[in-house]
């Protein structure tokens, strides 16, 4: 029979190499998760690495949390310090 030929003998490159899309240093620090199944009560969770953690149940409260999450971007200390560092 002999030795195996091809990639098995030579080894296979793994996917652990460098990122083909590059890395610009940005990382997500805030998440907004909305669950709105058809015919059910919607829920939402807004979380930020700065320690902010809020949730809402019901259409009106979920819509208010979406607005609050967007407004938090302007006042979050983690986001503002990153922007200042990138501009320097």
MMTF fields as JSON, N, C-alpha, C and O atoms, coordinates in Angstrom:
{
  "mmtfVersion": "1.0.0",
  "mmtfProducer": "UNKNOWN",
  "numBonds": 351,
  "numAtoms": 352,
  "numGroups": 88,
  "numChains": 1,
  "numModels": 1,
  "chainsPerModel": [1],
  "groupsPerChain": [88],
  "chainIdList": ["A"],
  "bondAtomList": [4, 2, 8, 6, 12, 10, 16, 14, 20, 18, 24, 22, 28, 26, 32, 30, 36, 34, 40, 38, 44, 42, 48, 46, 52, 50, 56, 54, 60, 58, 64, 62, 68, 66, 72, 70, 76, 74, 80, 78, 84, 82, 88, 86, 92, 90, 96, 94, 100, 98, 104, 102, 108, 106, 112, 110, 116, 114, 120, 118, 124, 122, 128, 126, 132, 130, 136, 134, 140, 138, 144, 142, 148, 146, 152, 150, 156, 154, 160, 158, 164, 162, 168, 166, 172, 170, 176, 174, 180, 178, 184, 182, 188, 186, 192, 190, 196, 194, 200, 198, 204, 202, 208, 206, 212, 210, 216, 214, 220, 218, 224, 222, 228, 226, 232, 230, 236, 234, 240, 238, 244, 242, 248, 246, 252, 250, 256, 254, 260, 258, 264, 262, 268, 266, 272, 270, 276, 274, 280, 278, 284, 282, 288, 286, 292, 290, 296, 294, 300, 298, 304, 302, 308, 306, 312, 310, 316, 314, 320, 318, 324, 322, 328, 326, 332, 330, 336, 334, 340, 338, 344, 342, 348, 346],
  "bondOrderList": [1, 1, 1, 1, 1, 1, 1, 1, 1, 1, 1, 1, 1, 1, 1, 1, 1, 1, 1, 1, 1, 1, 1, 1, 1, 1, 1, 1, 1, 1, 1, 1, 1, 1, 1, 1, 1, 1, 1, 1, 1, 1, 1, 1, 1, 1, 1, 1, 1, 1, 1, 1, 1, 1, 1, 1, 1, 1, 1, 1, 1, 1, 1, 1, 1, 1, 1, 1, 1, 1, 1, 1, 1, 1, 1, 1, 1, 1, 1, 1, 1, 1, 1, 1, 1, 1, 1],
  "groupList": [{"groupName": "UNK", "atomNameList": ["N", "CA", "C", "O"], "elementList": ["N", "C", "C", "O"], "formalChargeList": [0, 0, 0, 0], "bondAtomList": [1, 0, 2, 1, 3, 2], "bondOrderList": [1, 1, 2], "singleLetterCode": "X", "chemCompType": "L-PEPTIDE LINKING"}],
  "groupTypeList": [0, 0, 0, 0, 0, 0, 0, 0, 0, 0, 0, 0, 0, 0, 0, 0, 0, 0, 0, 0, 0, 0, 0, 0, 0, 0, 0, 0, 0, 0, 0, 0, 0, 0, 0, 0, 0, 0, 0, 0, 0, 0, 0, 0, 0, 0, 0, 0, 0, 0, 0, 0, 0, 0, 0, 0, 0, 0, 0, 0, 0, 0, 0, 0, 0, 0, 0, 0, 0, 0, 0, 0, 0, 0, 0, 0, 0, 0, 0, 0, 0, 0, 0, 0, 0, 0, 0, 0],
  "groupIdList": [1, 2, 3, 4, 5, 6, 7, 8, 9, 10, 11, 12, 13, 14, 15, 16, 17, 18, 19, 20, 21, 22, 23, 24, 25, 26, 27, 28, 29, 30, 31, 32, 33, 34, 35, 36, 37, 38, 39, 40, 41, 42, 43, 44, 45, 46, 47, 48, 49, 50, 51, 52, 53, 54, 55, 56, 57, 58, 59, 60, 61, 62, 63, 64, 65, 66, 67, 68, 69, 70, 71, 72, 73, 74, 75, 76, 77, 78, 79, 80, 81, 82, 83, 84, 85, 86, 87, 88],
  "secStructList": [7, 7, 7, 7, 7, 6, 2, 2, 2, 2, 7, 7, 7, 7, 6, 6, 1, 7, 7, 6, 6, 7, 7, 7, 1, 7, 7, 7, 7, 3, 3, 3, 3, 3, 3, 7, 7, 6, 6, 1, 7, 7, 3, 3, 3, 3, 3, 3, 6, 6, 1, 7, 3, 3, 3, 3, 3, 1, 2, 2, 2, 2, 2, 2, 2, 2, 2, 2, 2, 2, 2, 2, 2, 2, 2, 7, 2, 2, 2, 2, 2, 2, 2, 2, 2, 2, 2, 7],
  "xCoordList": [0.817, 0.0, 0.865, 0.634, 1.765, 2.582, 2.022, 0.991, 2.716, 2.299, 1.148, 1.002, 0.317, -0.753, -0.174, 0.907, -0.89, -0.418, -1.312, -2.454, -0.805, -1.606, -1.585, -0.595, -2.702, -2.788, -2.608, -2.061, -3.052, -2.937, -1.48, -1.145, -0.625, 0.784, 1.481, 2.35, 1.107, 1.768, 1.181, 1.814, 0.008, -0.654, -1.626, -1.442, -2.639, -3.673, -3.643, -3.573, -3.696, -3.752, -5.063, -6.115, -4.997, -6.213, -6.766, -6.123, -7.973, -8.634, -8.165, -8.745, -7.148, -6.679, -5.694, -5.098, -5.512, -4.571, -5.076, -5.994, -4.489, -4.876, -6.25, -6.683, -6.925, -8.255, -8.152, -7.463, -8.822, -8.711, -9.36, -9.103, -10.204, -10.887, -10.135, -10.561, -9.055, -8.287, -8.856, -9.934, -8.145, -8.587, -8.294, -7.138, -9.355, -9.162, -9.214, -9.198, -9.277, -9.231, -10.58, -10.662, -11.639, -12.956, -13.534, -13.347, -14.234, -14.902, -16.3, -16.489, -17.285, -18.629, -18.637, -18.047, -19.3, -19.395, -20.839, -21.088, -21.803, -23.209, -24.039, -23.77, -25.057, -25.925, -27.373, -27.725, -28.209, -29.653, -30.287, -30.142, -30.985, -31.623, -33.128, -33.663, -33.813, -35.255, -35.853, -35.419, -36.849, -37.566, -39.032, -39.672, -39.552, -40.936, -41.599, -41.817, -41.92, -42.594, -43.99, -44.653, -44.413, -45.731, -46.81, -46.861, -47.661, -48.766, -48.397, -49.241, -47.161, -46.74, -46.271, -46.107, -46.062, -45.609, -44.112, -43.321, -43.707, -42.284, -41.501, -42.032, -40.22, -39.314, -38.008, -37.685, -37.266, -35.976, -35.035, -35.457, -33.749, -32.703, -31.621, -31.166, -31.211, -30.133, -29.009, -29.204, -27.824, -26.689, -25.476, -25.26, -24.68, -23.456, -22.338, -22.58, -21.127, -19.973, -19.679, -18.932, -20.245, -20.039, -20.815, -20.625, -21.7, -22.475, -23.961, -24.739, -24.366, -25.783, -26.451, -25.955, -27.587, -28.316, -29.799, -30.244, -30.564, -31.988, -32.799, -32.304, -34.06, -34.939, -36.333, -36.683, -37.128, -38.476, -39.384, -38.953, -40.652, -41.663, -42.86, -43.31, -43.373, -44.509, -44.071, -42.966, -44.944, -44.588, -44.112, -43.058, -44.867, -44.516, -43.182, -42.353, -42.983, -41.742, -40.542, -39.44, -40.746, -39.65, -39.243, -38.053, -40.222, -39.905, -39.151, -38.229, -39.546, -38.845, -37.413, -36.492, -37.226, -35.882, -34.984, -33.787, -35.547, -34.769, -34.259, -33.089, -35.121, -34.698, -33.663, -32.689, -33.871, -32.936, -31.573, -30.54, -31.564, -30.309, -29.538, -28.322, -30.254, -29.607, -29.054, -27.968, -29.799, -29.345, -28.131, -27.282, -28.044, -26.917, -25.589, -24.548, -25.611, -24.382, -23.688, -22.459, -24.457, -23.874, -23.273, -22.412, -23.707, -23.251, -22.386, -21.845, -22.244, -21.475, -19.999, -19.382, -19.453, -18.05, -17.096, -16.03, -17.45, -16.58, -16.526, -15.455, -17.644, -17.698, -17.024, -16.288, -17.259, -16.66, -15.161, -14.449, -14.642, -13.19, -12.522, -11.392, -13.179, -12.611, -12.536, -11.554, -13.565, -13.562, -12.472, -11.788, -12.304, -11.258, -9.878, -8.998, -9.679, -8.384, -8.101, -6.957, -9.11, -8.909, -8.59, -7.841, -9.146, -8.922, -7.543, -7.022, -6.955, -5.666, -4.521, -3.379],
  "yCoordList": [-1.18, 0.0, 1.248, 2.065, 1.494, 2.689, 3.806, 3.649, 4.943, 6.091, 6.833, 6.806, 7.509, 8.313, 9.48, 9.975, 9.913, 11.014, 12.231, 12.105, 13.385, 14.609, 15.314, 15.276, 15.961, 16.834, 16.098, 16.667, 14.848, 14.123, 13.922, 13.987, 13.684, 13.484, 14.812, 14.886, 15.84, 17.137, 17.99, 18.954, 17.666, 18.479, 19.434, 19.826, 19.796, 20.671, 21.981, 21.99, 23.081, 24.387, 24.523, 24.127, 25.076, 25.257, 26.651, 27.508, 26.862, 28.161, 29.14, 30.219, 28.806, 29.669, 30.719, 31.421, 30.841, 31.813, 33.233, 33.48, 34.145, 35.541, 35.772, 35.038, 36.784, 37.144, 37.737, 38.74, 37.144, 37.668, 39.034, 39.728, 39.434, 40.723, 41.83, 42.985, 41.509, 42.505, 42.759, 42.269, 43.512, 43.836, 45.306, 45.718, 46.087, 47.519, 47.911, 49.098, 46.911, 47.196, 47.454, 47.562, 47.557, 47.814, 46.543, 45.461, 46.665, 45.546, 45.982, 47.13, 45.087, 45.459, 45.632, 44.831, 46.67, 46.89, 46.974, 46.97, 47.049, 47.138, 46.26, 46.163, 45.619, 44.747, 45.086, 45.446, 44.967, 45.126, 43.874, 43.599, 43.12, 41.88, 42.062, 42.363, 41.88, 42.031, 40.705, 40.123, 40.232, 39.016, 39.398, 39.856, 39.201, 39.578, 38.493, 38.692, 37.351, 36.295, 36.752, 37.511, 36.282, 36.656, 36.207, 35.041, 37.133, 36.818, 36.74, 36.374, 37.073, 37.012, 38.391, 39.302, 38.534, 39.796, 39.978, 39.091, 41.107, 41.325, 41.62, 42.181, 41.228, 41.527, 42.051, 41.79, 42.788, 43.311, 43.423, 43.635, 43.276, 43.443, 44.331, 44.108, 45.337, 46.232, 46.061, 46.251, 45.697, 45.448, 46.187, 46.245, 46.755, 47.451, 47.018, 46.741, 46.964, 46.565, 47.545, 47.206, 48.744, 49.723, 49.377, 50.003, 48.365, 47.952, 48.171, 47.738, 48.811, 49.076, 47.783, 47.101, 47.438, 46.216, 46.482, 46.586, 46.593, 46.913, 45.967, 45.428, 45.772, 44.922, 45.527, 46.363, 45.085, 45.596, 44.498, 43.618, 44.565, 43.622, 44.433, 45.348, 44.102, 44.819, 45.791, 46.331, 46.002, 46.8, 48.202, 48.625, 48.927, 50.316, 50.389, 51.253, 49.496, 49.514, 49.076, 49.592, 48.125, 47.702, 48.858, 49.108, 49.563, 50.719, 51.798, 52.419, 52.019, 52.999, 52.534, 53.351, 51.237, 50.722, 50.847, 51.104, 50.669, 50.848, 52.279, 52.502, 53.248, 54.661, 54.925, 55.641, 54.345, 54.53, 53.92, 54.494, 52.77, 52.124, 53.005, 53.158, 53.577, 54.462, 55.722, 56.189, 56.267, 57.468, 57.163, 58.031, 55.947, 55.567, 55.644, 55.874, 55.458, 55.524, 56.875, 56.945, 57.94, 59.281, 59.552, 60.422, 58.829, 59.119, 58.018, 58.209, 56.887, 55.773, 56.152, 56.609, 55.956, 56.31, 55.417, 55.877, 54.165, 53.274, 53.671, 53.671, 53.998, 54.38, 55.72, 55.88, 56.666, 58.001, 57.975, 58.71, 57.144, 57.092, 56.421, 56.777, 55.454, 54.803, 55.752, 55.746, 56.566, 57.513, 58.548, 58.915, 59.022, 60.006, 59.455, 60.153, 58.199, 57.562, 57.362, 57.513, 57.027, 56.802, 58.113, 58.122, 59.212, 60.5, 61.073, 61.902, 60.638, 61.193, 60.775, 61.168],
  "zCoordList": [0.0, 0.0, 0.0, -0.892, 0.818, 0.787, 1.641, 2.295, 1.629, 2.436, 1.776, 0.554, 2.603, 2.027, 1.247, 1.564, 0.235, -0.598, -0.408, 0.035, -0.735, -0.711, 0.627, 1.357, 0.933, 2.102, 3.418, 4.363, 3.509, 4.774, 5.161, 6.344, 4.21, 4.516, 4.802, 5.671, 4.087, 4.219, 5.33, 5.759, 5.798, 6.799, 6.138, 4.986, 6.858, 6.326, 7.088, 8.317, 6.365, 7.029, 7.764, 7.262, 8.934, 9.718, 9.501, 8.894, 10.01, 9.878, 10.939, 11.066, 11.697, 12.777, 12.298, 13.116, 11.006, 10.472, 10.647, 11.429, 9.934, 10.06, 9.459, 8.571, 9.943, 9.474, 8.073, 7.888, 7.078, 5.714, 5.556, 4.572, 6.515, 6.437, 7.171, 7.14, 7.811, 8.549, 9.933, 10.268, 10.722, 12.072, 12.312, 12.409, 12.406, 12.606, 14.078, 14.403, 14.983, 16.41, 17.051, 18.275, 16.265, 16.841, 17.417, 16.86, 18.529, 19.175, 19.589, 19.991, 19.499, 19.963, 21.472, 22.196, 21.944, 23.384, 23.852, 25.057, 22.929, 23.311, 22.385, 21.188, 22.965, 22.213, 22.506, 23.629, 21.485, 21.624, 21.039, 19.848, 21.868, 21.417, 21.5, 22.566, 20.375, 20.302, 19.855, 18.861, 20.593, 20.243, 20.087, 21.033, 18.881, 18.603, 17.757, 16.562, 18.359, 17.598, 17.172, 17.879, 16.024, 15.511, 16.493, 16.884, 16.881, 17.771, 19.25, 20.068, 19.611, 21.015, 21.476, 20.665, 22.759, 23.335, 23.045, 23.363, 22.449, 22.174, 23.45, 24.409, 23.44, 24.541, 23.956, 22.797, 24.766, 24.323, 25.506, 26.643, 25.216, 26.214, 25.628, 24.506, 26.387, 25.985, 27.0, 28.2, 26.498, 27.376, 26.842, 25.631, 27.747, 27.368, 28.315, 29.489, 27.797, 28.596, 29.733, 30.651, 29.691, 30.755, 32.023, 33.066, 31.925, 33.086, 32.927, 33.778, 31.894, 31.637, 31.196, 30.299, 31.828, 31.514, 31.742, 32.885, 30.659, 30.773, 29.907, 28.918, 30.295, 29.505, 29.478, 30.312, 28.496, 28.342, 27.815, 27.071, 28.214, 27.76, 27.282, 27.972, 26.11, 25.546, 24.457, 24.496, 23.496, 22.322, 22.663, 22.189, 23.472, 23.799, 24.55, 24.265, 25.493, 26.273, 25.445, 25.631, 24.53, 23.65, 22.737, 22.548, 22.173, 21.327, 22.109, 21.582, 23.369, 24.207, 24.505, 24.542, 24.715, 24.991, 23.761, 23.89, 22.586, 21.36, 21.273, 20.962, 21.544, 21.541, 22.623, 22.394, 23.807, 24.916, 24.594, 24.939, 23.94, 23.545, 22.561, 22.673, 21.605, 20.628, 21.31, 20.967, 22.271, 22.979, 23.859, 24.064, 24.374, 25.238, 24.485, 25.1, 23.184, 22.393, 22.549, 22.516, 22.719, 22.838, 24.21, 24.341, 25.23, 26.588, 27.204, 28.294, 26.545, 27.102, 27.222, 26.26, 28.409, 28.645, 27.853, 27.446, 27.628, 26.861, 25.387, 24.781, 24.83, 23.416, 23.182, 22.208, 24.043, 23.867, 24.061, 23.376, 24.984, 25.182, 24.001, 23.664, 23.351, 22.181, 21.002, 20.261, 20.821, 19.706, 19.895, 18.939, 21.121, 21.369, 21.143, 20.639, 21.513, 21.322, 19.833, 19.406, 19.041, 17.609, 16.903, 15.926, 17.379, 16.738, 17.066, 16.32, 18.172, 18.599, 17.715, 17.956]
}
